[in-house]
Amino acid sequence: MTAGLSPSAREWRWAAGWSLALVLLSAAPYLLAGLAAPDGWRFAGLLVNPLDGQSYMAKMQQGATGSWLFHLTYTPEPHRGAFTFSFYLALGHLAGLLSLPNPLVFHAARLLAGWAMLLALFKFVAQVTPHPAERRLAFGLLLTASGVGWLGLLLGAFPIDLWVPEAFVPYSLYANPHFPLGIGLMALIFSQILQADAARAVDFGVTALLALVLALVLPFALLTVWAVLVVFLGWRYFAAGRRLPARQSWLTLSAVVAPLPVMAYFYRVSVSNPIFAGWSAQNITPAPNVIDVALGYGLVGLLAVAGGWRVIRQKENNPGEWLALLWALTTLGLVYFPFELQRRLITGLHAPLCILAALALTRWLAGLKLKPRRRRQIVTGAIGVGAAGTLFIWSLPLLAATQPPSSSYGSSLLFVRADEQAAFNWLAKNTRPEAVVLASPRVSMFIPGQTRARTYYGHPFETVNAAAKKAQAEAFFRGELAAPPELVDFVFYGPAEQALGRPAALNQLPVVYANATVTIYQHIRGTQ
C-alpha cells in the first residue's frame, strides 16, 4: 500500500473484507443460540440486553402494523403518539412490506449498519493519518478491541466493556442496528469537517443530511457531535492565529441548523406529553464509575493517553489528530457533566481512543531499533489483548443461552416457551392496539413485540410509574388483590405467572384462550 491521504483501492478492499468478516462473525452467536434452544422453547432472537432489545421489537411491531407515530406499549395509559423512534418504525414498515419476521429484518439491518459503520470509520481514520501502517493498526483495534472486563469482575468492579455496547465498536454492531449506524454517521460528519478547505455547496448539503439522519437514529450522539465540533472550531480559531476557518464554520453550522427542529420537537414531546414526560423522568442513565471506564477500555485507553500526549506535544498541528483527541476529551467531559443522561453521551468514544492508541504504538515502535518481526509481534499482541476481551464479551450471552431457561431467569429472557408463543399469536390476532395485558415481568417484556397489545408493566423506563406497576402486577399474581388493575383487559397466566402464585380472582374471569400451560382471561374494565 502506498502512503497518501486517500486510501488506495487495495486499502479499501482490505478494510471492506475485514469489516465483512467481522459482521458475519457477529451473526454466529445468534445462530448458535437458535440451535441451542431446548425442546419446548424457541430463541427470541436477541442476546444483548434483551429487555431493551425486546422494546426495539415492540417499536418495529408498531411500524409493521402501519404506524408512523410511536406509542409507549409498555404502559397502559392512553396517550398521543409522537414521531420518535422513526428508525425502528421504518424497519417495522419494511418487515411488513416484505412479510418478513421482525427479528430477521432487525439482524439484517444490524449487519448492514455494522458494515457501513466500519467503512465510515476507516474513511475517518484515513482523514486523520496518511500512513498505511497507522491506518491498519487503528482499524485493527476498531475491529477487535475491548478492555479487561474479565479482570474487573475478579476485582469486584463492573467495567463498561461488559454492559455498555455503544461505548465500543465491536460490541455495538453485536447488539443492535442503531448503535453502529449512529457511530458511522458521527464518523462521516467528522470526515466532512476534515476534508480539503475548498468546499462545494454539496458538502454543506451532505453534512446537513448526515446530521439530520443522526438526529432521527441516535439523537444523543448528535449532542456529542455538536459539542466536539464547537470545541474543534475553538482549537482551529487559536491554532490559526485567532481566525475561524470559513469552511469548517459553515459545515458546523449546517450540522447544527438542519436537525435543530427535530431535536426541538423531541424535547417538546418529552415535556409536553404527560406519558412521555413520565417516561423521561425515569430514563436516568448516570455516568459509570471512573474505574469501570478505565478497565473497560483497558490497553487501548492507556495507549490513547500516550497518543493524546504526543498530539499535544508535537510541533505540527495535524487537524485530523487534533479532532480525534478533542472527540475523546469532549466525550469524556460530557459523560461526567451533571446531566441525567450522562452515560448515553459515551457513544462512539471507542473510535478516537483506538486511533490515538494506534498513533502512540506505531510511533513509539518507529523510534526503537527493533527487527520488523519483533515489531509485528508487539502489534499483534496489542490487538490480541483487545480481541480476547471482545471474544469474552461476545461469549457471555451464549453461556447464558446454554442454561436451562426453565430454571435460569437470565436464560429465560432469551427464549420463549412454545405455549407462550401460541398464546402470543392468539393475542396478535384477537386484540386491538389499545388492549392492555397483565402478565409477569418476564412475559410482559415479550408481549408488545409479539402482539398488537400493550402490557400493564413490562419495562423499567417505558412503563410510567414502573416500580409501582411492577409491584401491583406481582401482588395480583400472589393473590393479594381482589381484581386486576382497572386498566387491564386481559390476564396472561402461564408458567412464569404460576411461579408467582395462584390468584383466586382468576376464578371470576372468563377464559378466552387456553392451551396446555397458558390461559388467557378477559377482564371487563369497571368490574370486580
Secondary structure as UniProt FT lines:
FT   HELIX           9..25
FT   TURN            26..27
FT   HELIX           28..35
FT   TURN            39..40
FT   STRAND          41..43
FT   HELIX           50..64
FT   TURN            65..66
FT   TURN            73..74
FT   HELIX           86..98
FT   HELIX           102..128
FT   HELIX           132..144
FT   HELIX           149..154
FT   TURN            155..156
FT   HELIX           160..162
FT   HELIX           165..167
FT   HELIX           169..175
FT   HELIX           178..194
FT   HELIX           201..217
FT   HELIX           219..239
FT   TURN            240..241
FT   HELIX           246..257
FT   TURN            258..259
FT   HELIX           260..272
FT   HELIX           274..282
FT   HELIX           290..313
FT   HELIX           319..335
FT   TURN            340..341
FT   HELIX           342..346
FT   TURN            347..349
FT   HELIX           350..366
FT   HELIX           372..401
FT   TURN            405..407
FT   HELIX           409..412
FT   TURN            413..414
FT   STRAND          415..417
FT   HELIX           418..430
FT   TURN            433..434
FT   STRAND          436..438
FT   HELIX           441..450
FT   STRAND          454..455
FT   TURN            460..462
FT   TURN            464..465
FT   HELIX           466..477
FT   TURN            478..479
FT   TURN            486..487
FT   STRAND          490..493
FT   HELIX           495..498
FT   TURN            499..500
FT   HELIX           504..508
FT   STRAND          511..514
FT   STRAND          519..522
FT   TURN            525..526
//
